[in-house]
């Protein structure tokens, strides 16, 4: 091996060390960059020439070192596990948030909840039954009845408002999905062009994976990578992104809570319905299709039970003037329940015509007892239905919160595993920096030594002994 080949070997070493320092610096400055994957320089030794003598190795040529590639450290399995865990967490968080917002309306147990309003209404009838000629007590009954109607209307409007908010959020999620899909198709094209021309694409791959993560969090999308670095993304078998082509999803179905049960909101591609089981979209769909409509239906059940129970007893009684009692409540549900009686003289407080007593008023007051309401209606009364509603909402919310806690542990485990694999460790990078620095210094020292050898050969040969 000539001195000139030694110089070439040392120069290659300098280049490799410099490349290693560049990559280490890139890792260090991006240690806190979201989605960044650490990179490593892949080196290979250039072996001796095949013309080297078998026994002595004379005339052997050592080619030095070659930078093969800058490798992006990313484990596909760990990344897929993390993405899937985050998608499920997004669904649970979104559904929990929607139901928790509706649960705040219930305000039970407490003095501002519907149960207190119901109790006040039935107690007002008991007070009127104790003194049926007291017009003030009669006015209180009408006022308390209106308070029941107002409270039920407030609850119904609140649930409806939260349904509308959730639907608006779902519209926004679908728009974000379509935009992210378009962006991913563009990144796929950039990756394809970069790989074809031999340019580094590691940062593009990081951007690609971030978009995949975004789609997973939004709609539970899953990705599969091709040999050229492009990814295809699908949602339960329906392709969203294929290479450089992106599809567009749409939101169809009910746009108001009143038709959510018969025509539930649905995400579609053309005429194909997409089944979404994770991501924010799944959480919103669960709230819009099930949680909030169920709550609205139960509220209507409370209102109808109140209307029918009170009307059944009220129409069986008589006013103090001897007239038969009419309906006290009207309406088809919680949103339109109203009090028909406007004058205390119209209240059917007596159990017979021409009799001055409060027997019928007390019978209405007794409807606060579940067994009495059951006897009148043949089914659960308003108080029992309201307790069932509050229990159902509480149990659903508690179940979601428990599932979220468990899923959060899964997410943390997946994130730690992924971070340990592809995240930047500053201590490790400092060690790498020292290694590359020493390698660079060593290669530079080889050049200095060869230079001294050449100086001796060229300038001092034949001068020995002078």
C-alpha atoms as one frame of an Amber mdcrd trajectory, in Angstrom:
protein
   0.000   0.000   0.000   1.500   3.354  -1.044   1.570   6.460   1.083  -0.831
   8.067  -1.357  -3.382   5.300  -0.780  -2.948   5.853   2.956  -3.842   9.475
   2.436  -6.959   8.450   0.528  -7.937   6.074   3.315  -7.506   8.804   5.911
  -9.555  11.262   3.842 -12.373   8.718   3.665 -12.136   8.403   7.418 -12.386
  12.178   7.774 -15.462  12.222   5.547 -17.131   9.404   7.506 -16.426  11.088
  10.841 -17.708  14.389   9.501 -20.891  12.712   8.296 -21.287  11.070  11.684
 -20.915  14.443  13.418 -23.513  15.967  11.069 -26.054  13.255  11.879 -25.336
  13.457  15.604 -25.855  17.201  15.504 -29.128  16.692  13.646 -30.287  14.325
  16.387 -29.287  16.694  19.179 -31.051  19.773  17.789 -34.214  17.742  17.090
 -34.349  16.032  20.470 -37.562  17.917  21.299 -39.054  17.954  17.796 -42.411
  16.103  17.777 -42.360  13.021  15.570 -38.592  13.102  14.949 -36.848   9.732
  14.698 -33.176   9.496  15.569 -30.778   8.655  12.766 -27.582   6.662  12.553
 -24.761   6.526  10.011 -24.280   3.096   8.457 -20.615   2.429   7.600 -18.901
  -0.429   5.800 -15.225  -1.210   5.281 -13.807  -1.331   1.786 -11.762  -4.549
   1.759  -8.463  -5.409   0.140  -8.089  -5.803  -3.576  -8.651  -9.291  -4.986
  -5.144  -9.123  -6.505  -3.527  -9.323  -3.059  -1.070 -12.181  -2.536  -2.682
 -15.011  -0.589   0.132 -15.586   1.903   1.802 -12.217   2.360  -0.901  -9.757
   1.415   1.682  -7.794  -0.529   0.256  -5.331  -3.022  -2.966  -5.313  -0.945
  -5.108  -2.185  -1.343  -7.252  -1.045   1.535 -10.165   1.036   0.398 -10.940
   2.653   3.752 -14.531   3.260   4.864 -17.765   3.957   2.999 -20.861   5.751
   4.235 -23.614   3.425   3.037 -26.633   5.358   4.303 -28.109   7.438   7.061
 -30.559   5.065   8.703 -33.769   6.236  10.374 -34.410   4.291  13.579 -38.087
   3.326  13.605 -39.627   0.016  14.627 -42.800  -0.587  12.614 -44.375  -2.843
  15.247 -43.790  -0.413  18.122 -45.018   2.482  16.016 -48.150   0.601  15.001
 -48.901  -0.334  18.610 -48.504   3.265  19.747 -50.705   4.612  16.958 -53.455
   2.064  17.667 -53.347   2.796  21.409 -53.611   6.541  20.788 -56.533   6.021
  18.421 -58.479   4.056  21.029 -57.609   6.652  23.675 -58.927   9.439  21.432
 -62.261   7.643  21.062 -62.658   7.154  24.810 -61.592  10.717  25.646 -63.976
  12.252  23.132 -66.965  10.133  24.164 -66.245  10.728  27.860 -66.041  14.475
  27.304 -69.372  14.557  25.460 -71.177  12.483  28.089 -69.584  14.370  30.999
 -70.835  17.623  29.507 -74.368  16.226  29.374 -74.043  14.736  32.851 -73.458
  18.227  34.261 -77.056  19.050  33.346 -78.364  16.377  35.695 -77.016  18.124
  38.819 -77.920  15.182  41.026 -77.813  14.841  43.932 -78.403  18.505  44.696
 -80.902  21.220  45.364 -81.002  22.372  41.723 -81.747  18.998  40.133 -85.042
  17.827  38.709 -85.703  15.536  41.669 -85.969  18.513  44.000 -88.319  20.253
  41.562 -90.521  17.130  41.384 -90.601  16.867  45.169 -91.564  20.531  45.491
 -94.388  20.019  42.980 -95.877  17.012  44.769 -95.432  18.688  48.167 -97.382
  21.692  46.856-100.305  19.345  46.068-100.115  17.927  49.581-100.240  21.447
  51.030-103.274  22.224  48.858-104.922  18.992  49.967-104.524  20.043  53.593
-106.272  23.378  52.891-108.181  23.086  49.580-109.743  26.549  49.890-106.369
  28.323  50.095-105.953  30.120  46.755-102.309  30.805  47.596-101.633  27.083
  47.882-103.409  26.582  44.531-101.255  29.245  42.906 -98.186  27.518  44.338
 -99.249  24.239  42.683 -99.506  25.922  39.295 -96.169  27.645  39.801 -94.462
  24.406  40.857 -95.977  22.625  37.866 -94.555  25.261  35.565 -91.183  24.848
  37.283 -91.265  21.124  36.439 -92.037  21.918  32.794 -89.308  24.567  32.675
 -86.728  22.247  34.201 -87.530  19.445  31.771 -87.377  21.886  28.857 -84.027
  23.175  30.125 -82.661  19.636  30.263 -83.995  18.769  26.805 -82.559  21.951
  25.298 -79.232  21.267  27.019 -78.988  17.758  25.602 -79.976  19.080  22.176
 -77.302  21.791  22.355 -74.642  19.248  23.268 -75.767  17.031  20.375 -75.430
  19.978  17.988 -71.971  20.787  19.359 -70.912  17.160  18.932 -72.213  17.122
  15.366 -70.275  20.297  14.555 -67.169  18.682  16.023 -67.724  15.604  13.855
 -68.057  17.786  10.741 -64.720  19.345  11.651 -63.126  15.929  12.241 -64.193
  14.696   8.797 -62.768  17.880   7.226 -59.481  17.302   9.072 -59.401  13.683
   7.903 -59.823  14.730   4.277 -57.111  17.384   4.571 -54.679  15.023   6.296
 -55.334  12.395   3.614 -54.544  14.944   0.889 -51.374  16.010   2.699 -50.281
  12.391   3.112 -50.732  11.710  -0.604 -48.498  14.700  -1.344 -45.850  13.490
   1.110 -46.015  10.036  -0.481 -45.247  11.651  -3.829 -42.317  13.578  -2.343
 -40.963  10.384  -0.759 -41.246   8.542  -4.072 -39.385  11.258  -5.947 -36.714
  11.570  -3.286 -36.082   7.838  -3.124 -35.939   7.603  -6.921 -33.332  10.379
  -7.142 -31.286   9.115  -4.217 -31.954  12.123  -1.986 -32.358  11.659   1.806
 -36.009  11.297   2.769 -35.791  10.584   6.509 -37.457  13.864   7.480 -40.198
  13.220   4.926 -40.756   9.797   6.454 -41.150  11.421   9.862 -43.711  13.802
   8.373 -45.453  10.841   6.753 -45.700   8.984  10.058 -47.058  12.067  11.826
 -49.848  12.315   9.266 -50.629   8.623   9.747 -50.753   9.242  13.500 -53.110
  12.171  12.941 -55.451  10.061  10.815 -55.423   7.315  13.437 -56.355   9.750
  16.199 -59.099  11.286  14.071 -60.743   8.230  12.529 -58.820   5.116  13.608
 -56.966   4.702  10.309 -54.338   1.991   9.881 -51.339   2.163   7.557 -49.200
  -0.260   5.596 -45.861   0.791   4.112 -44.623  -0.113   0.653 -41.082  -0.826
  -0.506 -40.754   2.688  -1.935 -41.526   4.395   1.393 -45.105   5.272   0.497
 -47.927   4.220   2.788 -51.489   3.169   2.129 -54.078   4.099   4.740 -57.470
   2.488   5.285 -60.356   2.653   7.740 -61.793  -0.803   8.428 -60.982  -1.984
   4.926 -62.022   1.209   3.113 -58.986   2.794   1.448 -58.435   6.435   2.319
 -54.961   6.937   0.841 -53.312   4.739  -1.749 -49.899   6.001  -2.766 -50.396
   9.449  -4.244 -54.193   9.147  -4.410 -56.415  10.384  -1.554 -60.127   9.727
  -1.201 -62.606  12.063   0.477 -65.050  11.010   3.187 -68.393  12.693   3.841
 -70.749  12.955   6.812 -74.365  12.021   6.182 -77.424  11.327   8.296 -79.207
  13.449  10.870 -78.200  17.063  11.344 -80.498  17.569  14.338 -80.966  15.505
  17.485 -84.653  14.903  16.755 -83.848  12.484  13.919 -80.664  11.006  15.373
 -82.373   7.744  16.291 -84.051   7.082  12.939 -81.275   8.513  10.761 -78.047
   8.380  12.773 -74.966  10.340  11.623 -72.766   8.212   9.378 -69.375   8.658
   7.737 -69.442   7.474   4.149 -67.301   7.168   1.046 -69.657   7.589  -1.846
 -72.493   5.192  -1.061 -70.387   2.984   1.202 -70.866   3.311   4.945 -67.622
   3.315   6.905 -67.513   1.495  10.212 -65.428   3.594  12.608 -64.392   1.973
  15.895 -61.584   4.213  17.143 -60.354   7.776  16.923 -62.220  10.975  17.739
 -64.841  10.180  15.110 -65.764   6.946  16.892 -66.202   8.750  20.204 -68.378
  11.438  18.652 -70.464   8.914  16.731 -71.085   6.923  19.923 -72.238  10.077
  21.716 -74.414  11.261  18.811 -75.943   7.880  18.022 -76.388   6.409  21.481
 -75.496   8.389  24.589 -77.231  11.696  23.899 -80.289  10.263  22.055 -80.804
   7.775  24.888 -80.680  10.585  27.408 -83.159  12.633  25.364 -85.522   9.634
  25.099 -85.345   9.058  28.841 -86.114  12.723  29.493 -89.164  12.425  27.253
 -90.152   9.342  29.227 -90.007  11.326  32.479 -92.130  14.106  30.951 -94.722
  11.714  29.536 -94.953   9.814  32.831 -95.448  13.104  34.671 -98.113  14.228
  32.211-100.038  10.961  32.200 -99.878  10.299  35.947-100.969  13.795  36.999
-103.608  14.046  34.273-105.051  10.638  35.168-105.677  11.641  38.781-106.580
  15.255  38.018-109.276  14.346  35.485-110.787  11.926  38.015-111.370  14.761
  40.505-113.516  17.861  40.701-112.985  21.527  41.338-114.463  23.146  44.412
-117.044  24.635  42.046-118.193  21.122  41.128-116.705  20.967  37.607-114.886
  17.859  36.427-111.136  18.221  36.329-109.367  18.544  33.018-105.804  17.821
  31.958-103.182  19.560  34.076-100.222  19.020  31.669-100.001  18.924  27.899
 -97.155  18.153  25.543 -95.496  15.237  23.833 -92.159  15.278  25.634 -89.663
  17.168  27.731 -89.202  19.975  25.224 -92.880  21.035  25.060 -94.419  20.045
  28.389 -96.697  22.869  29.579 -99.210  23.528  32.344-102.759  23.993  31.059
-104.309  25.190  34.314-103.920  28.935  34.810-106.357  29.594  37.692-106.409
  27.930  41.125-110.173  27.533  40.786-109.567  25.107  37.912-107.652  22.685
  40.102-109.498  19.410  40.749-108.792  19.103  44.442-111.942  17.224  45.538
-112.828  13.594  44.915-116.509  14.303  44.255-118.692  17.046  42.838-120.081
  19.493  45.374-117.703  18.302  48.097-115.128  20.605  49.651-112.116  18.441
  50.441-108.556  17.963  49.295-108.658  14.213  48.759-107.848  14.347  45.054
-105.103  16.919  45.605-103.513  14.620  48.146-103.800  11.736  45.675-101.769
  13.743  43.164 -99.260  14.549  45.887 -98.993  10.820  46.613 -97.655  10.264
  43.082 -94.219  11.037  44.487 -94.404   7.505  45.858 -93.242   5.024  43.224
 -95.847   2.405  44.129 -98.702   4.911  43.799 -97.412   6.109  40.435 -97.054
   2.496  39.292-100.663   1.792  40.297-101.920   4.787  38.300 -99.777   4.323
  35.192 -99.142   0.601  35.155 -95.481   1.494  34.656 -92.728   3.470  36.364
 -93.546   6.975  37.548 -91.609  10.172  36.806 -89.476  10.080  39.946 -88.368
   6.509  39.349 -87.674   7.182  35.665 -85.599  10.216  36.587 -83.543   8.196
  39.049 -83.012   5.540  36.390 -81.831   8.226  33.969 -79.323   9.681  36.419
 -78.081   6.209  37.336 -77.702   5.214  33.682 -75.738   8.360  32.827 -73.552
   7.949  35.897 -72.798   4.292  35.195 -71.978   4.986  31.538 -69.681   7.843
  32.475 -67.964   5.840  35.195 -67.431   2.939  32.790 -65.888   5.267  30.199
 -63.655   6.899  32.785 -62.460   3.513  34.023 -61.751   2.377  30.458 -59.891
   5.645  29.823 -57.708   5.078  32.871 -56.791   1.590  31.701 -56.187   2.775
  28.147 -54.005   5.621  29.370 -51.669   3.066  30.933 -51.558   1.202  27.606
 -50.753   4.442  25.774 -47.968   5.337  28.190 -46.408   1.897  27.843 -46.556
   2.074  24.037 -45.134   5.600  24.002 -42.260   4.687  26.308 -41.378   1.673
  24.169 -41.509   3.719  20.977 -39.529   6.575  22.534 -36.873   4.205  23.812
 -36.491   2.821  20.305 -36.612   5.917  18.095 -36.383   8.871  20.462 -33.218
  10.908  20.910 -31.187  10.165  24.032 -28.904  13.128  24.660 -26.461  11.087
  26.745 -26.118   8.597  23.906 -25.668  11.388  21.384 -22.941  12.995  23.502
 -21.114   9.658  23.531 -21.485   9.398  19.761 -20.195  12.931  19.361 -17.042
  12.081  21.323 -16.517   8.924  19.268 -16.815  10.795  15.979 -14.558  13.528
  17.288 -11.871  11.009  18.210 -12.293   9.242  14.861 -11.874  12.539  13.056
  -8.767  13.379  15.107  -7.296   9.932  14.454  -7.849  10.222  10.688  -6.310
  13.682  10.753  -3.321  12.227  12.621  -2.888   9.601   9.904  -2.714  12.380
   7.323  -0.118  14.231   9.415   1.974  11.086   9.817   1.830  10.251   6.102
   2.759  13.834   5.317   5.867  13.532   7.524   6.759  10.253   5.853   6.470
  11.818   2.401   8.553  14.777   3.537  11.282  12.406   4.665  11.074  10.460
   1.423  11.138  13.484  -0.845  13.363  15.944   0.969  15.696  13.847   3.062
  16.482  10.718   1.067  20.217  10.569   0.378  21.142  13.173   2.950  21.982
  10.702   5.696  25.560  11.232   6.940  26.006  14.707   5.524
